Amino acid sequence: MGLEAEIIRLSQELGEALAGRGWMAATAESCTGGGVATAITEVAGSSGWFDRGFVTYTNEAKQQMLGVSIDNLLRHGAVSEVVVLEMARGALARSDAAISVAISGIAGPGGGSDDKPVGTVWFAWVDKSGRHHSLLARFDGDRQQVRRQAVRQALSGLLALLR
Amino acid sequence: MGLEAEIIRLSQELGEALAGRGWMAATAESCTGGGVATAITEVAGSSGWFDRGFVTYTNEAKQQMLGVSIDNLLRHGAVSEVVVLEMARGALARSDAAISVAISGIAGPGGGSDDKPVGTVWFAWVDKSGRHHSLLARFDGDRQQVRRQAVRQALSGLLALLR
């Protein structure tokens, strides 16, 4: 199955899983730029399970919209486990959602370093019962390929936390 | 030129126009679900001109994230000129952006009425100097086609306000 078909299938499965529980979801996205929210809302009826999305592209947006601490941004960088966990928890606290996902990474072509090369993406998933999971991925490919692989990973992690 | 190619071209032109002015943009999206933010951030370097996006899918999100008044939501509905103007102004006030776009519509297949059939989409564009424009569109096609045409319109209206 191709990447795009998989994103559609995962979005549909996620909708069914959320509807089955009566849960709303929220997203907190940096490098994917709204791609996860777009995928979730591609499914008809998604107003029943999608509450809101925060596209926090700048550090200021991460602080102001999600309550990420300036201290963690300076100490660990925006692409770090501690920041994606803060983003996911901030999205849960500032919404009516019961589950959230946060994504922060380096889509390229610029912005990479030895430590965090292009394709480095951190994910965090959190639910209202306190369960959480985080993941570091290193995707291959160009900017668009990194972003689309990150969207797929974000969706599949939401499904995994729901099951 | 196909719709997808046009969205890419408009996103690139928008990036150049924003960078040329030193302006950041913000988005406030309902029915497009983050598709406009995703298109803008598909362009490499977009962290230089994209500040943040608000994906306000529920009425509560429109109120809490953008300051849309419950009174206007009840009186005019979420898909109305007064609400998209409030959304666009709210995005400008709650960001570091100098220009914003708001989109609220009925992507379908459900949610249509005689008054506001599927494909009805309201747009508003606002900049920091107080210039603003609003538009009512009625798009043909299925859910995905309505959403993609709305993304194209949102981008082209941003460019028009910038020029």
Chai-1 contact restraints between the chains, C-beta under 6 A:
chainA,res_idxA,chainB,res_idxB,connection_type,confidence,min_distance_angstrom,max_distance_angstrom,comment,restraint_id
A,G33,B,A37,contact,1.0,0.0,6.0,A-B,restraint_1
A,G33,B,T38,contact,1.0,0.0,6.0,A-B,restraint_2
A,G33,B,T41,contact,1.0,0.0,6.0,A-B,restraint_3
A,G34,B,G34,contact,1.0,0.0,6.0,A-B,restraint_4
A,G34,B,A37,contact,1.0,0.0,6.0,A-B,restraint_5
A,G34,B,T38,contact,1.0,0.0,6.0,A-B,restraint_6
A,G34,B,G53,contact,1.0,0.0,6.0,A-B,restraint_7
A,G35,B,T38,contact,1.0,0.0,6.0,A-B,restraint_8
A,A37,B,G33,contact,1.0,0.0,6.0,A-B,restraint_9
A,A37,B,G34,contact,1.0,0.0,6.0,A-B,restraint_10
A,A37,B,V55,contact,1.0,0.0,6.0,A-B,restraint_11
A,T38,B,G33,contact,1.0,0.0,6.0,A-B,restraint_12
A,T38,B,G34,contact,1.0,0.0,6.0,A-B,restraint_13
A,T38,B,G35,contact,1.0,0.0,6.0,A-B,restraint_14
A,T38,B,T38,contact,1.0,0.0,6.0,A-B,restraint_15
A,T41,B,G33,contact,1.0,0.0,6.0,A-B,restraint_16
A,A44,B,P109,contact,1.0,0.0,6.0,A-B,restraint_17
A,A44,B,R143,contact,1.0,0.0,6.0,A-B,restraint_18
A,S47,B,Y57,contact,1.0,0.0,6.0,A-B,restraint_19
A,F50,B,Y57,contact,1.0,0.0,6.0,A-B,restraint_20
A,D51,B,T58,contact,1.0,0.0,6.0,A-B,restraint_21
A,R52,B,V55,contact,1.0,0.0,6.0,A-B,restraint_22
A,R52,B,T56,contact,1.0,0.0,6.0,A-B,restraint_23
A,R52,B,Y57,contact,1.0,0.0,6.0,A-B,restraint_24
A,R52,B,A61,contact,1.0,0.0,6.0,A-B,restraint_25
A,G53,B,G34,contact,1.0,0.0,6.0,A-B,restraint_26
A,G53,B,V55,contact,1.0,0.0,6.0,A-B,restraint_27
A,V55,B,A37,contact,1.0,0.0,6.0,A-B,restraint_28
A,V55,B,R52,contact,1.0,0.0,6.0,A-B,restraint_29
A,V55,B,G53,contact,1.0,0.0,6.0,A-B,restraint_30
A,T56,B,R52,contact,1.0,0.0,6.0,A-B,restraint_31
A,Y57,B,F50,contact,1.0,0.0,6.0,A-B,restraint_32
A,Y57,B,R52,contact,1.0,0.0,6.0,A-B,restraint_33
A,T58,B,D51,contact,1.0,0.0,6.0,A-B,restraint_34
A,A61,B,R52,contact,1.0,0.0,6.0,A-B,restraint_35
A,P109,B,A44,contact,1.0,0.0,6.0,A-B,restraint_36
A,R143,B,A44,contact,1.0,0.0,6.0,A-B,restraint_37
